[in-house]
């Protein structure tokens, strides 16, 4: 019985980590075509949620159901006219912010602004020196949003 419970806890823990998205993951995903993005994210346990187009903008949402219910969303926005894409990630696991902050430092991003949001959240914007790459982090007590954008990013 003890072995069975340990196995269940290990599976839940690893599935939670496996569906977490890093900044490097987001950078790679921003350069993928939509089909490669779908395959990549579905291999990580995400399920199709919805897609729509607004003025040449194609957006695909995926979610991953886990320990807390629907706790993670990821979206790739492709600006087809300009061959530009960005990635948006949301999670109920606000503790992921610590790893993201560490990763931003390692990747050479610097904090350029911090603002308090009206709903008691905190907005932080990071930029890489001499590049058009941005990472915006919005954190609330129960939700974390990360947005990666590269203004010169190209998709095939």
C-alpha positions as CSV (number, residue, x, y, z in Angstrom):
1,X,0.0,0.0,0.0
2,X,2.8,2.4,0.9
3,X,4.5,1.7,-2.5
4,X,1.2,2.3,-4.3
5,X,0.7,5.7,-2.6
6,X,4.3,6.7,-3.4
7,X,3.9,5.8,-7.0
8,X,0.6,7.9,-7.3
9,X,2.3,10.9,-5.7
10,X,5.4,10.5,-8.0
11,X,3.1,10.4,-11.1
12,X,1.1,13.5,-10.0
13,X,4.3,15.4,-9.2
14,X,6.1,14.6,-12.5
15,X,3.0,15.3,-14.6
16,X,2.8,18.7,-12.9
17,X,6.4,19.5,-13.7
18,X,6.2,18.1,-17.2
19,X,3.4,20.5,-18.1
20,X,5.2,23.5,-16.7
21,X,6.6,25.9,-19.4
22,X,9.9,27.7,-19.2
23,X,11.0,30.9,-20.9
24,X,13.2,28.8,-23.3
25,X,10.2,26.7,-24.2
26,X,8.3,29.8,-25.0
27,X,11.0,31.2,-27.2
28,X,11.2,27.9,-29.2
29,X,7.4,27.8,-29.4
30,X,7.2,31.3,-30.8
31,X,9.2,30.2,-33.8
32,X,7.1,27.1,-34.5
33,X,4.4,26.8,-37.1
34,X,1.0,26.1,-35.6
35,X,1.1,22.4,-36.4
36,X,4.5,21.9,-34.7
37,X,3.3,23.9,-31.8
38,X,0.2,21.7,-31.4
39,X,2.3,18.5,-31.6
40,X,4.8,19.8,-29.0
41,X,2.2,21.0,-26.5
42,X,0.0,17.8,-26.9
43,X,3.1,15.7,-26.2
44,X,3.3,17.5,-22.9
45,X,-0.2,16.5,-21.9
46,X,-2.2,19.6,-23.1
47,X,-5.5,19.3,-24.8
48,X,-7.0,21.4,-27.5
49,X,-9.3,24.1,-26.1
50,X,-10.2,26.6,-28.9
51,X,-8.9,28.6,-31.8
52,X,-10.0,31.8,-33.6
53,X,-8.9,34.5,-36.0
54,X,-9.1,38.2,-35.6
55,X,-7.7,40.5,-38.4
56,X,-5.2,37.9,-39.6
57,X,-4.3,36.8,-36.0
58,X,-4.6,33.1,-35.4
59,X,-4.7,32.1,-31.8
60,X,-4.8,28.6,-30.4
61,X,-5.5,27.8,-26.8
62,X,-4.6,24.5,-25.0
63,X,-5.2,23.5,-21.4
64,X,-3.9,20.8,-19.1
65,X,-6.0,19.3,-16.4
66,X,-4.1,18.2,-13.4
67,X,-4.1,18.3,-9.6
68,X,-5.9,21.6,-9.3
69,X,-8.3,21.1,-12.1
70,X,-7.8,23.3,-15.2
71,X,-4.7,25.0,-14.0
72,X,-2.6,25.8,-17.1
73,X,-3.3,27.4,-20.4
74,X,-0.9,28.1,-23.3
75,X,-1.5,30.1,-26.4
76,X,0.5,30.8,-29.6
77,X,-0.5,33.9,-31.4
78,X,0.6,34.1,-35.0
79,X,0.5,37.4,-36.8
80,X,0.5,35.8,-40.2
81,X,0.8,39.0,-42.2
82,X,4.1,39.9,-40.5
83,X,5.3,36.3,-39.9
84,X,5.5,37.1,-36.2
85,X,4.4,34.9,-33.2
86,X,4.3,35.1,-29.5
87,X,3.5,32.7,-26.7
88,X,1.3,33.3,-23.6
89,X,1.2,31.0,-20.6
90,X,-1.1,31.0,-17.6
91,X,-1.0,28.8,-14.5
92,X,-2.5,28.5,-11.0
93,X,0.9,27.4,-9.7
94,X,2.2,30.9,-8.8
95,X,5.3,29.2,-7.2
96,X,6.6,28.7,-10.8
97,X,7.5,32.4,-10.8
98,X,10.7,31.7,-8.8
99,X,12.1,29.4,-11.5
100,X,11.0,31.9,-14.2
101,X,12.8,34.8,-12.5
102,X,16.0,32.7,-12.1
103,X,15.8,31.7,-15.8
104,X,15.3,35.3,-16.9
105,X,18.5,36.2,-15.2
106,X,20.4,33.4,-16.7
107,X,19.1,34.2,-20.2
108,X,20.2,37.9,-19.9
109,X,16.8,39.6,-19.4
110,X,16.7,42.7,-17.3
111,X,13.7,44.1,-15.4
112,X,12.6,47.3,-17.1
113,X,9.4,48.1,-15.3
114,X,7.2,47.1,-12.4
115,X,3.6,48.2,-11.9
116,X,0.9,47.4,-9.5
117,X,-2.3,46.3,-11.2
118,X,-5.8,47.4,-10.2
119,X,-6.7,43.9,-9.0
120,X,-3.9,43.7,-6.5
121,X,-1.7,42.0,-9.1
122,X,1.9,42.9,-10.0
123,X,3.1,43.5,-13.6
124,X,6.8,43.0,-14.4
125,X,8.4,43.6,-17.8
126,X,11.7,42.2,-18.8
127,X,13.8,43.0,-21.9
128,X,17.0,41.5,-23.3
129,X,19.7,44.0,-24.1
130,X,19.9,45.1,-27.8
131,X,17.0,42.9,-28.8
132,X,13.3,43.1,-29.4
133,X,12.6,40.2,-27.0
134,X,10.2,40.9,-24.1
135,X,8.8,38.9,-21.3
136,X,5.9,40.2,-19.3
137,X,4.9,38.5,-16.0
138,X,1.7,39.3,-14.2
139,X,1.3,37.7,-10.8
140,X,-1.7,37.5,-8.5
141,X,-2.0,35.5,-5.3
142,X,-3.8,32.7,-7.2
143,X,-2.7,33.1,-10.8
144,X,0.5,33.6,-12.9
145,X,0.6,34.9,-16.5
146,X,3.8,34.9,-18.6
147,X,3.9,36.5,-22.1
148,X,6.9,36.1,-24.4
149,X,7.2,38.4,-27.5
150,X,9.9,38.9,-30.1
151,X,9.1,41.7,-32.5
152,X,11.5,40.3,-35.1
153,X,10.5,36.6,-34.5
154,X,9.7,34.7,-37.7
155,X,7.5,31.7,-38.2
156,X,7.6,29.5,-41.2
